Amino acid sequence: MMRPGAPQEVPTLADVVHRATAACDPQGSNPLVADLLARFEDANEPVTAVADIDRLMAEATGALDPEGEDAALVMAGAVAVYLAHRPDEMTEEREELLRLAARSEFDGHPPAHVADWLTAENASP
């Protein structure tokens, strides 16, 4: 247990992607989200050491889904970027984490198919 005021350990890129994919595909049934997780499962560098997390996630999700049609994958990338900037939110409840990431990464206005997915997940921004 951490003492109040003790420094938090910086999560790795793998930790952040794992949390993001778990939040966006809790049943583990989306093969694209699973592929995103697999791409980063050995990324053990601190997430704060990643030079351009936005570009890295955009490239990774774009390689898996060039049209950006899979809302869960789009959100997994968004959640990973959000957590890279806000690692203190790693333990946030799933629905709240999805809301926070959607607000941050899409300025509160995600694409329509992502907004529909968020609504279905009880996480409208």
Number of C-alpha atoms within 10 A of each C-alpha: 3 7 7 7 6 7 8 11 9 16 19 22 25 21 25 26 29 21 22 31 26 17 23 28 19 12 8 13 9 15 12 20 28 16 16 22 21 14 13 17 15 12 15 12 14 16 23 15 12 13 9 10 19 16 11 14 20 17 14 17 24 15 12 17 15 12 9 17 12 19 21 22 28 23 27 30 29 26 30 28 27 25 24 26 13 12 20 13 14 19 9 12 10 19 17 16 22 26 18 22 25 25 17 17 17 13 10 15 13 20 15 10 15 21 19 15 18 22 13 10 13 14 18 20 20
